[in-house]
């Protein structure tokens, strides 16, 4: 009975109170709410399931409703298509989720956000995101690969990500994930770009967020050694050949002189100035 009371009380607290970061986010027209059910159990669980993480903001308006396990997304509710989208298709063989539940959460969060905006006067909470660009696998010229733009410490979860190739915007072969909620109420997001590595192309990931004074452009730095141009290779080969020939000539001369110097005393010839 005591454990039941603790569970009910914990659920009530999570359902009625917002974290400090969530309250500070009201002014930025954004609201987020999550339920971390295993955290209510005693003793602490080894795994954490985040159910019904709902994000809603008035810029669009748009948002997302996700369900995670150990910070890995299981599925989300597409607000526009009004359907459940599973991270992997086989997940739906073990469980079902009615998208209407996520849509109801959107409606509830919208009403709460509208109410708090009228009643509050808090300043916006804004993080400075961290951006890293790397390739999925080791680079080989001419072999298809994927660039990954990983953005961490996002808050609020409103962000624009653009891929650039030689300074030009790329839209083909681009895919983005949802916002992945973290335990500190920040978010992560990844953007993917499929490409074929070439020494003539330069790539970058441009990120726009309120945490930056201006858009941040993160260039991709390939660790692959740059091959020498054909003219440079030809010049290098010619230089190596010249040095080799000079070495052969000098070596031949030194050997000849050495042989002459050692052969003279053994010929048995007498000097004309020597007495018979």
Secondary structure, 3 states (H helix, E strand, C coil): CHHHHHHHHHHHHHHHCCCHHHHHHHHHCEEEEEEEHHHHCCCCCCCCEEEEEEEEECCCCEEEEEEEECCEEEEEEECCCCEEEECCHHHHHCCCCCHHHHHHHHHHHHHHHHHHHHHCCCCCCCCCCEEEEEECCCCCCCCEEEEEEEEEEECCCCCEEEEEECCEEECCCEEECCCEECCCCCEEEEEEEEEECCCCCCEEEEEECCCCCCCEEEECCCCCCCCCCHHHHHHHHHHHHHHHHHHHHHHHHHHHHHHHHHHHHHCCCCCCCCCC
